[in-house]
Amino acid sequence: MSDYRCAKCNEHLRNIAALGFQCEKCGSRIFFKERPNIKKVLKSD
Ligand SMILES: [Zn+2]
C-alpha cells in the first residue's frame, strides 16, 4: 500500500503500478508522501 497523496486534490494514490505517478482523479503528477498515522501521546507526568 502506498502512502502518497495528490498535492492537488488530496486523493490517495493507489494505482502506481497501473498509472505510474499520476493522480487518477485530476491527473496531477505532484504528490507528497504521507506519514504513517502514528499517534503520539505526549504525557507529562
Ligand atoms: Zn489529484
mmCIF file of the protein (N, C-alpha, C, O) and its ligand, coordinates in Angstrom:
data_MODEL
# 
_entry.id   MODEL 
# 
loop_
_entity.id 
_entity.type 
_entity.pdbx_number_of_molecules 
1 polymer     1 
2 non-polymer 1 
# 
_entity_poly.entity_id                      1 
_entity_poly.type                           'polypeptide(L)' 
_entity_poly.nstd_linkage                   no 
_entity_poly.nstd_monomer                   no 
_entity_poly.pdbx_seq_one_letter_code       MSDYRCAKCNEHLRNIAALGFQCEKCGSRIFFKERPNIKKVLKSD 
_entity_poly.pdbx_seq_one_letter_code_can   MSDYRCAKCNEHLRNIAALGFQCEKCGSRIFFKERPNIKKVLKSD 
_entity_poly.pdbx_strand_id                 A 
# 
loop_
_entity_poly_seq.entity_id 
_entity_poly_seq.num 
_entity_poly_seq.mon_id 
_entity_poly_seq.hetero 
1 1  MET n 
1 2  SER n 
1 3  ASP n 
1 4  TYR n 
1 5  ARG n 
1 6  CYS n 
1 7  ALA n 
1 8  LYS n 
1 9  CYS n 
1 10 ASN n 
1 11 GLU n 
1 12 HIS n 
1 13 LEU n 
1 14 ARG n 
1 15 ASN n 
1 16 ILE n 
1 17 ALA n 
1 18 ALA n 
1 19 LEU n 
1 20 GLY n 
1 21 PHE n 
1 22 GLN n 
1 23 CYS n 
1 24 GLU n 
1 25 LYS n 
1 26 CYS n 
1 27 GLY n 
1 28 SER n 
1 29 ARG n 
1 30 ILE n 
1 31 PHE n 
1 32 PHE n 
1 33 LYS n 
1 34 GLU n 
1 35 ARG n 
1 36 PRO n 
1 37 ASN n 
1 38 ILE n 
1 39 LYS n 
1 40 LYS n 
1 41 VAL n 
1 42 LEU n 
1 43 LYS n 
1 44 SER n 
1 45 ASP n 
# 
loop_
_struct_asym.id 
_struct_asym.entity_id 
A 1 
B 2 
# 
loop_
_chem_comp.id 
_chem_comp.type 
_chem_comp.mon_nstd_flag 
ALA 'L-peptide linking' y 
ARG 'L-peptide linking' y 
ASN 'L-peptide linking' y 
ASP 'L-peptide linking' y 
CYS 'L-peptide linking' y 
GLN 'L-peptide linking' y 
GLU 'L-peptide linking' y 
GLY 'peptide linking'   y 
HIS 'L-peptide linking' y 
ILE 'L-peptide linking' y 
LEU 'L-peptide linking' y 
LYS 'L-peptide linking' y 
MET 'L-peptide linking' y 
PHE 'L-peptide linking' y 
PRO 'L-peptide linking' y 
SER 'L-peptide linking' y 
TYR 'L-peptide linking' y 
VAL 'L-peptide linking' y 
ZN  non-polymer         . 
# 
_pdbx_entity_nonpoly.entity_id   2 
_pdbx_entity_nonpoly.name        ? 
_pdbx_entity_nonpoly.comp_id     ZN 
# 
_pdbx_nonpoly_scheme.asym_id         B 
_pdbx_nonpoly_scheme.entity_id       2 
_pdbx_nonpoly_scheme.mon_id          ZN 
_pdbx_nonpoly_scheme.ndb_seq_num     1 
_pdbx_nonpoly_scheme.pdb_seq_num     101 
_pdbx_nonpoly_scheme.auth_seq_num    101 
_pdbx_nonpoly_scheme.pdb_mon_id      ZN 
_pdbx_nonpoly_scheme.auth_mon_id     ZN 
_pdbx_nonpoly_scheme.pdb_strand_id   A 
_pdbx_nonpoly_scheme.pdb_ins_code    . 
# 
loop_
_atom_site.group_PDB 
_atom_site.id 
_atom_site.type_symbol 
_atom_site.label_atom_id 
_atom_site.label_alt_id 
_atom_site.label_comp_id 
_atom_site.label_asym_id 
_atom_site.label_entity_id 
_atom_site.label_seq_id 
_atom_site.pdbx_PDB_ins_code 
_atom_site.Cartn_x 
_atom_site.Cartn_y 
_atom_site.Cartn_z 
_atom_site.occupancy 
_atom_site.B_iso_or_equiv 
_atom_site.pdbx_formal_charge 
_atom_site.auth_seq_id 
_atom_site.auth_comp_id 
_atom_site.auth_asym_id 
_atom_site.auth_atom_id 
_atom_site.pdbx_PDB_model_num 
ATOM   1   N  N  . MET A 1 1  ? 0.835  -1.192 0.000   1.00 0.00 ? 1   MET A N  1 
ATOM   2   C  CA . MET A 1 1  ? 0.000  0.000  0.000   1.00 0.00 ? 1   MET A CA 1 
ATOM   3   C  C  . MET A 1 1  ? 0.877  1.252  0.000   1.00 0.00 ? 1   MET A C  1 
ATOM   4   O  O  . MET A 1 1  ? 1.893  1.308  0.693   1.00 0.00 ? 1   MET A O  1 
ATOM   5   N  N  . SER A 1 2  ? 0.484  2.234  -0.767  1.00 0.00 ? 2   SER A N  1 
ATOM   6   C  CA . SER A 1 2  ? 1.283  3.450  -0.840  1.00 0.00 ? 2   SER A CA 1 
ATOM   7   C  C  . SER A 1 2  ? 0.779  4.484  0.145   1.00 0.00 ? 2   SER A C  1 
ATOM   8   O  O  . SER A 1 2  ? -0.388 4.481  0.536   1.00 0.00 ? 2   SER A O  1 
ATOM   9   N  N  . ASP A 1 3  ? 1.668  5.354  0.533   1.00 0.00 ? 3   ASP A N  1 
ATOM   10  C  CA . ASP A 1 3  ? 1.223  6.435  1.397   1.00 0.00 ? 3   ASP A CA 1 
ATOM   11  C  C  . ASP A 1 3  ? 1.409  7.758  0.674   1.00 0.00 ? 3   ASP A C  1 
ATOM   12  O  O  . ASP A 1 3  ? 1.838  8.747  1.267   1.00 0.00 ? 3   ASP A O  1 
ATOM   13  N  N  . TYR A 1 4  ? 1.085  7.767  -0.603  1.00 0.00 ? 4   TYR A N  1 
ATOM   14  C  CA . TYR A 1 4  ? 1.208  9.003  -1.342  1.00 0.00 ? 4   TYR A CA 1 
ATOM   15  C  C  . TYR A 1 4  ? -0.153 9.637  -1.560  1.00 0.00 ? 4   TYR A C  1 
ATOM   16  O  O  . TYR A 1 4  ? -1.158 8.963  -1.785  1.00 0.00 ? 4   TYR A O  1 
ATOM   17  N  N  . ARG A 1 5  ? -0.146 10.951 -1.484  1.00 0.00 ? 5   ARG A N  1 
ATOM   18  C  CA . ARG A 1 5  ? -1.379 11.678 -1.721  1.00 0.00 ? 5   ARG A CA 1 
ATOM   19  C  C  . ARG A 1 5  ? -1.139 12.761 -2.756  1.00 0.00 ? 5   ARG A C  1 
ATOM   20  O  O  . ARG A 1 5  ? -0.070 13.369 -2.805  1.00 0.00 ? 5   ARG A O  1 
ATOM   21  N  N  . CYS A 1 6  ? -2.136 12.989 -3.572  1.00 0.00 ? 6   CYS A N  1 
ATOM   22  C  CA . CYS A 1 6  ? -2.068 14.016 -4.585  1.00 0.00 ? 6   CYS A CA 1 
ATOM   23  C  C  . CYS A 1 6  ? -1.962 15.385 -3.914  1.00 0.00 ? 6   CYS A C  1 
ATOM   24  O  O  . CYS A 1 6  ? -2.678 15.687 -2.960  1.00 0.00 ? 6   CYS A O  1 
ATOM   25  N  N  . ALA A 1 7  ? -1.056 16.198 -4.436  1.00 0.00 ? 7   ALA A N  1 
ATOM   26  C  CA . ALA A 1 7  ? -0.865 17.520 -3.837  1.00 0.00 ? 7   ALA A CA 1 
ATOM   27  C  C  . ALA A 1 7  ? -2.005 18.454 -4.215  1.00 0.00 ? 7   ALA A C  1 
ATOM   28  O  O  . ALA A 1 7  ? -2.231 19.468 -3.554  1.00 0.00 ? 7   ALA A O  1 
ATOM   29  N  N  . LYS A 1 8  ? -2.725 18.108 -5.284  1.00 0.00 ? 8   LYS A N  1 
ATOM   30  C  CA . LYS A 1 8  ? -3.800 18.977 -5.747  1.00 0.00 ? 8   LYS A CA 1 
ATOM   31  C  C  . LYS A 1 8  ? -5.133 18.656 -5.085  1.00 0.00 ? 8   LYS A C  1 
ATOM   32  O  O  . LYS A 1 8  ? -5.769 19.523 -4.485  1.00 0.00 ? 8   LYS A O  1 
ATOM   33  N  N  . CYS A 1 9  ? -5.541 17.406 -5.203  1.00 0.00 ? 9   CYS A N  1 
ATOM   34  C  CA . CYS A 1 9  ? -6.883 17.073 -4.741  1.00 0.00 ? 9   CYS A CA 1 
ATOM   35  C  C  . CYS A 1 9  ? -6.866 16.164 -3.519  1.00 0.00 ? 9   CYS A C  1 
ATOM   36  O  O  . CYS A 1 9  ? -7.912 15.772 -3.000  1.00 0.00 ? 9   CYS A O  1 
ATOM   37  N  N  . ASN A 1 10 ? -5.665 15.839 -3.074  1.00 0.00 ? 10  ASN A N  1 
ATOM   38  C  CA . ASN A 1 10 ? -5.530 15.063 -1.856  1.00 0.00 ? 10  ASN A CA 1 
ATOM   39  C  C  . ASN A 1 10 ? -6.034 13.628 -1.989  1.00 0.00 ? 10  ASN A C  1 
ATOM   40  O  O  . ASN A 1 10 ? -6.280 12.945 -0.995  1.00 0.00 ? 10  ASN A O  1 
ATOM   41  N  N  . GLU A 1 11 ? -6.180 13.199 -3.212  1.00 0.00 ? 11  GLU A N  1 
ATOM   42  C  CA . GLU A 1 11 ? -6.627 11.825 -3.451  1.00 0.00 ? 11  GLU A CA 1 
ATOM   43  C  C  . GLU A 1 11 ? -5.497 10.850 -3.136  1.00 0.00 ? 11  GLU A C  1 
ATOM   44  O  O  . GLU A 1 11 ? -4.336 11.091 -3.467  1.00 0.00 ? 11  GLU A O  1 
ATOM   45  N  N  . HIS A 1 12 ? -5.852 9.774  -2.506  1.00 0.00 ? 12  HIS A N  1 
ATOM   46  C  CA . HIS A 1 12 ? -4.851 8.770  -2.193  1.00 0.00 ? 12  HIS A CA 1 
ATOM   47  C  C  . HIS A 1 12 ? -4.421 8.059  -3.465  1.00 0.00 ? 12  HIS A C  1 
ATOM   48  O  O  . HIS A 1 12 ? -5.256 7.615  -4.253  1.00 0.00 ? 12  HIS A O  1 
ATOM   49  N  N  . LEU A 1 13 ? -3.127 7.955  -3.659  1.00 0.00 ? 13  LEU A N  1 
ATOM   50  C  CA . LEU A 1 13 ? -2.605 7.318  -4.861  1.00 0.00 ? 13  LEU A CA 1 
ATOM   51  C  C  . LEU A 1 13 ? -2.584 5.802  -4.672  1.00 0.00 ? 13  LEU A C  1 
ATOM   52  O  O  . LEU A 1 13 ? -1.901 5.267  -3.798  1.00 0.00 ? 13  LEU A O  1 
ATOM   53  N  N  . ARG A 1 14 ? -3.355 5.138  -5.521  1.00 0.00 ? 14  ARG A N  1 
ATOM   54  C  CA . ARG A 1 14 ? -3.476 3.701  -5.327  1.00 0.00 ? 14  ARG A CA 1 
ATOM   55  C  C  . ARG A 1 14 ? -2.841 2.896  -6.443  1.00 0.00 ? 14  ARG A C  1 
ATOM   56  O  O  . ARG A 1 14 ? -2.180 1.889  -6.188  1.00 0.00 ? 14  ARG A O  1 
ATOM   57  N  N  . ASN A 1 15 ? -3.037 3.331  -7.674  1.00 0.00 ? 15  ASN A N  1 
ATOM   58  C  CA . ASN A 1 15 ? -2.605 2.515  -8.807  1.00 0.00 ? 15  ASN A CA 1 
ATOM   59  C  C  . ASN A 1 15 ? -1.268 2.949  -9.399  1.00 0.00 ? 15  ASN A C  1 
ATOM   60  O  O  . ASN A 1 15 ? -1.180 3.289  -10.579 1.00 0.00 ? 15  ASN A O  1 
ATOM   61  N  N  . ILE A 1 16 ? -0.242 2.933  -8.574  1.00 0.00 ? 16  ILE A N  1 
ATOM   62  C  CA . ILE A 1 16 ? 1.064  3.336  -9.094  1.00 0.00 ? 16  ILE A CA 1 
ATOM   63  C  C  . ILE A 1 16 ? 1.515  2.370  -10.180 1.00 0.00 ? 16  ILE A C  1 
ATOM   64  O  O  . ILE A 1 16 ? 2.096  2.782  -11.185 1.00 0.00 ? 16  ILE A O  1 
ATOM   65  N  N  . ALA A 1 17 ? 1.251  1.100  -9.979  1.00 0.00 ? 17  ALA A N  1 
ATOM   66  C  CA . ALA A 1 17 ? 1.687  0.094  -10.936 1.00 0.00 ? 17  ALA A CA 1 
ATOM   67  C  C  . ALA A 1 17 ? 1.005  0.282  -12.276 1.00 0.00 ? 17  ALA A C  1 
ATOM   68  O  O  . ALA A 1 17 ? 1.625  0.084  -13.321 1.00 0.00 ? 17  ALA A O  1 
ATOM   69  N  N  . ALA A 1 18 ? -0.261 0.660  -12.258 1.00 0.00 ? 18  ALA A N  1 
ATOM   70  C  CA . ALA A 1 18 ? -1.027 0.792  -13.490 1.00 0.00 ? 18  ALA A CA 1 
ATOM   71  C  C  . ALA A 1 18 ? -0.834 2.155  -14.149 1.00 0.00 ? 18  ALA A C  1 
ATOM   72  O  O  . ALA A 1 18 ? -0.677 2.246  -15.366 1.00 0.00 ? 18  ALA A O  1 
ATOM   73  N  N  . LEU A 1 19 ? -0.845 3.184  -13.360 1.00 0.00 ? 19  LEU A N  1 
ATOM   74  C  CA . LEU A 1 19 ? -0.862 4.535  -13.923 1.00 0.00 ? 19  LEU A CA 1 
ATOM   75  C  C  . LEU A 1 19 ? 0.473  5.243  -13.806 1.00 0.00 ? 19  LEU A C  1 
ATOM   76  O  O  . LEU A 1 19 ? 0.680  6.287  -14.424 1.00 0.00 ? 19  LEU A O  1 
ATOM   77  N  N  . GLY A 1 20 ? 1.368  4.692  -13.030 1.00 0.00 ? 20  GLY A N  1 
ATOM   78  C  CA . GLY A 1 20 ? 2.570  5.448  -12.712 1.00 0.00 ? 20  GLY A CA 1 
ATOM   79  C  C  . GLY A 1 20 ? 2.203  6.522  -11.719 1.00 0.00 ? 20  GLY A C  1 
ATOM   80  O  O  . GLY A 1 20 ? 1.136  6.495  -11.106 1.00 0.00 ? 20  GLY A O  1 
ATOM   81  N  N  . PHE A 1 21 ? 3.108  7.469  -11.573 1.00 0.00 ? 21  PHE A N  1 
ATOM   82  C  CA . PHE A 1 21 ? 2.826  8.517  -10.606 1.00 0.00 ? 21  PHE A CA 1 
ATOM   83  C  C  . PHE A 1 21 ? 1.946  9.585  -11.227 1.00 0.00 ? 21  PHE A C  1 
ATOM   84  O  O  . PHE A 1 21 ? 2.413  10.655 -11.619 1.00 0.00 ? 21  PHE A O  1 
ATOM   85  N  N  . GLN A 1 22 ? 0.698  9.277  -11.304 1.00 0.00 ? 22  GLN A N  1 
ATOM   86  C  CA . GLN A 1 22 ? -0.262 10.250 -11.806 1.00 0.00 ? 22  GLN A CA 1 
ATOM   87  C  C  . GLN A 1 22 ? -1.579 10.045 -11.094 1.00 0.00 ? 22  GLN A C  1 
ATOM   88  O  O  . GLN A 1 22 ? -2.047 8.918  -10.931 1.00 0.00 ? 22  GLN A O  1 
ATOM   89  N  N  . CYS A 1 23 ? -2.169 11.139 -10.674 1.00 0.00 ? 23  CYS A N  1 
ATOM   90  C  CA . CYS A 1 23 ? -3.430 11.054 -9.961  1.00 0.00 ? 23  CYS A CA 1 
ATOM   91  C  C  . CYS A 1 23 ? -4.524 10.611 -10.914 1.00 0.00 ? 23  CYS A C  1 
ATOM   92  O  O  . CYS A 1 23 ? -4.683 11.174 -11.997 1.00 0.00 ? 23  CYS A O  1 
ATOM   93  N  N  . GLU A 1 24 ? -5.275 9.604  -10.509 1.00 0.00 ? 24  GLU A N  1 
ATOM   94  C  CA . GLU A 1 24 ? -6.345 9.108  -11.385 1.00 0.00 ? 24  GLU A CA 1 
ATOM   95  C  C  . GLU A 1 24 ? -7.554 10.021 -11.351 1.00 0.00 ? 24  GLU A C  1 
ATOM   96  O  O  . GLU A 1 24 ? -8.482 9.871  -12.147 1.00 0.00 ? 24  GLU A O  1 
ATOM   97  N  N  . LYS A 1 25 ? -7.540 10.954 -10.437 1.00 0.00 ? 25  LYS A N  1 
ATOM   98  C  CA . LYS A 1 25 ? -8.685 11.844 -10.305 1.00 0.00 ? 25  LYS A CA 1 
ATOM   99  C  C  . LYS A 1 25 ? -8.485 13.139 -11.101 1.00 0.00 ? 25  LYS A C  1 
ATOM   100 O  O  . LYS A 1 25 ? -9.340 13.530 -11.896 1.00 0.00 ? 25  LYS A O  1 
ATOM   101 N  N  . CYS A 1 26 ? -7.349 13.792 -10.873 1.00 0.00 ? 26  CYS A N  1 
ATOM   102 C  CA . CYS A 1 26 ? -7.145 15.097 -11.504 1.00 0.00 ? 26  CYS A CA 1 
ATOM   103 C  C  . CYS A 1 26 ? -5.973 15.102 -12.473 1.00 0.00 ? 26  CYS A C  1 
ATOM   104 O  O  . CYS A 1 26 ? -5.756 16.093 -13.169 1.00 0.00 ? 26  CYS A O  1 
ATOM   105 N  N  . GLY A 1 27 ? -5.210 14.009 -12.530 1.00 0.00 ? 27  GLY A N  1 
ATOM   106 C  CA . GLY A 1 27 ? -4.117 13.933 -13.492 1.00 0.00 ? 27  GLY A CA 1 
ATOM   107 C  C  . GLY A 1 27 ? -2.840 14.598 -13.030 1.00 0.00 ? 27  GLY A C  1 
ATOM   108 O  O  . GLY A 1 27 ? -1.865 14.675 -13.778 1.00 0.00 ? 27  GLY A O  1 
ATOM   109 N  N  . SER A 1 28 ? -2.843 15.068 -11.822 1.00 0.00 ? 28  SER A N  1 
ATOM   110 C  CA . SER A 1 28 ? -1.649 15.726 -11.307 1.00 0.00 ? 28  SER A CA 1 
ATOM   111 C  C  . SER A 1 28 ? -0.514 14.727 -11.116 1.00 0.00 ? 28  SER A C  1 
ATOM   112 O  O  . SER A 1 28 ? -0.740 13.546 -10.854 1.00 0.00 ? 28  SER A O  1 
ATOM   113 N  N  . ARG A 1 29 ? 0.693  15.222 -11.253 1.00 0.00 ? 29  ARG A N  1 
ATOM   114 C  CA . ARG A 1 29 ? 1.849  14.359 -11.037 1.00 0.00 ? 29  ARG A CA 1 
ATOM   115 C  C  . ARG A 1 29 ? 2.647  14.802 -9.822  1.00 0.00 ? 29  ARG A C  1 
ATOM   116 O  O  . ARG A 1 29 ? 3.799  14.412 -9.634  1.00 0.00 ? 29  ARG A O  1 
ATOM   117 N  N  . ILE A 1 30 ? 2.021  15.604 -9.024  1.00 0.00 ? 30  ILE A N  1 
ATOM   118 C  CA . ILE A 1 30 ? 2.716  16.067 -7.829  1.00 0.00 ? 30  ILE A CA 1 
ATOM   119 C  C  . ILE A 1 30 ? 2.106  15.384 -6.619  1.00 0.00 ? 30  ILE A C  1 
ATOM   120 O  O  . ILE A 1 30 ? 0.901  15.443 -6.376  1.00 0.00 ? 30  ILE A O  1 
ATOM   121 N  N  . PHE A 1 31 ? 2.964  14.750 -5.888  1.00 0.00 ? 31  PHE A N  1 
ATOM   122 C  CA . PHE A 1 31 ? 2.474  14.017 -4.725  1.00 0.00 ? 31  PHE A CA 1 
ATOM   123 C  C  . PHE A 1 31 ? 3.328  14.306 -3.511  1.00 0.00 ? 31  PHE A C  1 
ATOM   124 O  O  . PHE A 1 31 ? 4.475  14.743 -3.609  1.00 0.00 ? 31  PHE A O  1 
ATOM   125 N  N  . PHE A 1 32 ? 2.752  14.058 -2.413  1.00 0.00 ? 32  PHE A N  1 
ATOM   126 C  CA . PHE A 1 32 ? 3.570  14.100 -1.218  1.00 0.00 ? 32  PHE A CA 1 
ATOM   127 C  C  . PHE A 1 32 ? 3.357  12.826 -0.442  1.00 0.00 ? 32  PHE A C  1 
ATOM   128 O  O  . PHE A 1 32 ? 2.283  12.224 -0.468  1.00 0.00 ? 32  PHE A O  1 
ATOM   129 N  N  . LYS A 1 33 ? 4.387  12.437 0.237   1.00 0.00 ? 33  LYS A N  1 
ATOM   130 C  CA . LYS A 1 33 ? 4.305  11.200 0.979   1.00 0.00 ? 33  LYS A CA 1 
ATOM   131 C  C  . LYS A 1 33 ? 3.676  11.467 2.332   1.00 0.00 ? 33  LYS A C  1 
ATOM   132 O  O  . LYS A 1 33 ? 4.030  12.387 3.070   1.00 0.00 ? 33  LYS A O  1 
ATOM   133 N  N  . GLU A 1 34 ? 2.740  10.618 2.597   1.00 0.00 ? 34  GLU A N  1 
ATOM   134 C  CA . GLU A 1 34 ? 2.029  10.772 3.844   1.00 0.00 ? 34  GLU A CA 1 
ATOM   135 C  C  . GLU A 1 34 ? 2.760  10.009 4.937   1.00 0.00 ? 34  GLU A C  1 
ATOM   136 O  O  . GLU A 1 34 ? 3.280  8.913  4.729   1.00 0.00 ? 34  GLU A O  1 
ATOM   137 N  N  . ARG A 1 35 ? 2.777  10.611 6.071   1.00 0.00 ? 35  ARG A N  1 
ATOM   138 C  CA . ARG A 1 35 ? 3.422  9.912  7.175   1.00 0.00 ? 35  ARG A CA 1 
ATOM   139 C  C  . ARG A 1 35 ? 2.475  8.867  7.743   1.00 0.00 ? 35  ARG A C  1 
ATOM   140 O  O  . ARG A 1 35 ? 1.261  9.067  7.789   1.00 0.00 ? 35  ARG A O  1 
ATOM   141 N  N  . PRO A 1 36 ? 3.032  7.783  8.160   1.00 0.00 ? 36  PRO A N  1 
ATOM   142 C  CA . PRO A 1 36 ? 2.202  6.772  8.817   1.00 0.00 ? 36  PRO A CA 1 
ATOM   143 C  C  . PRO A 1 36 ? 1.464  7.397  9.987   1.00 0.00 ? 36  PRO A C  1 
ATOM   144 O  O  . PRO A 1 36 ? 1.997  8.208  10.743  1.00 0.00 ? 36  PRO A O  1 
ATOM   145 N  N  . ASN A 1 37 ? 0.248  6.992  10.094  1.00 0.00 ? 37  ASN A N  1 
ATOM   146 C  CA . ASN A 1 37 ? -0.596 7.637  11.096  1.00 0.00 ? 37  ASN A CA 1 
ATOM   147 C  C  . ASN A 1 37 ? -0.315 7.089  12.488  1.00 0.00 ? 37  ASN A C  1 
ATOM   148 O  O  . ASN A 1 37 ? -1.055 6.268  13.030  1.00 0.00 ? 37  ASN A O  1 
ATOM   149 N  N  . ILE A 1 38 ? 0.746  7.565  13.019  1.00 0.00 ? 38  ILE A N  1 
ATOM   150 C  CA . ILE A 1 38 ? 1.104  7.129  14.366  1.00 0.00 ? 38  ILE A CA 1 
ATOM   151 C  C  . ILE A 1 38 ? 0.716  8.216  15.352  1.00 0.00 ? 38  ILE A C  1 
ATOM   152 O  O  . ILE A 1 38 ? 1.159  9.362  15.264  1.00 0.00 ? 38  ILE A O  1 
ATOM   153 N  N  . LYS A 1 39 ? -0.077 7.838  16.239  1.00 0.00 ? 39  LYS A N  1 
ATOM   154 C  CA . LYS A 1 39 ? -0.497 8.819  17.227  1.00 0.00 ? 39  LYS A CA 1 
ATOM   155 C  C  . LYS A 1 39 ? 0.435  8.770  18.421  1.00 0.00 ? 39  LYS A C  1 
ATOM   156 O  O  . LYS A 1 39 ? 0.645  7.746  19.071  1.00 0.00 ? 39  LYS A O  1 
ATOM   157 N  N  . LYS A 1 40 ? 0.967  9.928  18.655  1.00 0.00 ? 40  LYS A N  1 
ATOM   158 C  CA . LYS A 1 40 ? 1.857  10.004 19.799  1.00 0.00 ? 40  LYS A CA 1 
ATOM   159 C  C  . LYS A 1 40 ? 1.149  10.698 20.937  1.00 0.00 ? 40  LYS A C  1 
ATOM   160 O  O  . LYS A 1 40 ? 0.642  11.812 20.810  1.00 0.00 ? 40  LYS A O  1 
ATOM   161 N  N  . VAL A 1 41 ? 1.133  10.032 21.997  1.00 0.00 ? 41  VAL A N  1 
ATOM   162 C  CA . VAL A 1 41 ? 0.532  10.642 23.167  1.00 0.00 ? 41  VAL A CA 1 
ATOM   163 C  C  . VAL A 1 41 ? 1.637  11.207 24.048  1.00 0.00 ? 41  VAL A C  1 
ATOM   164 O  O  . VAL A 1 41 ? 2.488  10.495 24.581  1.00 0.00 ? 41  VAL A O  1 
ATOM   165 N  N  . LEU A 1 42 ? 1.574  12.486 24.167  1.00 0.00 ? 42  LEU A N  1 
ATOM   166 C  CA . LEU A 1 42 ? 2.596  13.123 24.984  1.00 0.00 ? 42  LEU A CA 1 
ATOM   167 C  C  . LEU A 1 42 ? 2.043  13.379 26.367  1.00 0.00 ? 42  LEU A C  1 
ATOM   168 O  O  . LEU A 1 42 ? 1.078  14.119 26.561  1.00 0.00 ? 42  LEU A O  1 
ATOM   169 N  N  . LYS A 1 43 ? 2.659  12.771 27.271  1.00 0.00 ? 43  LYS A N  1 
ATOM   170 C  CA . LYS A 1 43 ? 2.212  12.940 28.644  1.00 0.00 ? 43  LYS A CA 1 
ATOM   171 C  C  . LYS A 1 43 ? 3.325  13.508 29.495  1.00 0.00 ? 43  LYS A C  1 
ATOM   172 O  O  . LYS A 1 43 ? 4.458  13.029 29.476  1.00 0.00 ? 43  LYS A O  1 
ATOM   173 N  N  . SER A 1 44 ? 2.994  14.490 30.206  1.00 0.00 ? 44  SER A N  1 
ATOM   174 C  CA . SER A 1 44 ? 3.967  14.999 31.161  1.00 0.00 ? 44  SER A CA 1 
ATOM   175 C  C  . SER A 1 44 ? 3.483  14.656 32.554  1.00 0.00 ? 44  SER A C  1 
ATOM   176 O  O  . SER A 1 44 ? 2.446  15.125 33.025  1.00 0.00 ? 44  SER A O  1 
ATOM   177 N  N  . ASP A 1 45 ? 4.250  13.850 33.165  1.00 0.00 ? 45  ASP A N  1 
ATOM   178 C  CA . ASP A 1 45 ? 3.814  13.409 34.479  1.00 0.00 ? 45  ASP A CA 1 
ATOM   179 C  C  . ASP A 1 45 ? 4.069  14.461 35.545  1.00 0.00 ? 45  ASP A C  1 
ATOM   180 O  O  . ASP A 1 45 ? 3.756  14.242 36.715  1.00 0.00 ? 45  ASP A O  1 
HETATM 181 ZN ZN . ZN  B 2 .  ? -5.368 14.608 -7.816  1.00 0.00 2 101 ZN  A ZN 1 
# 
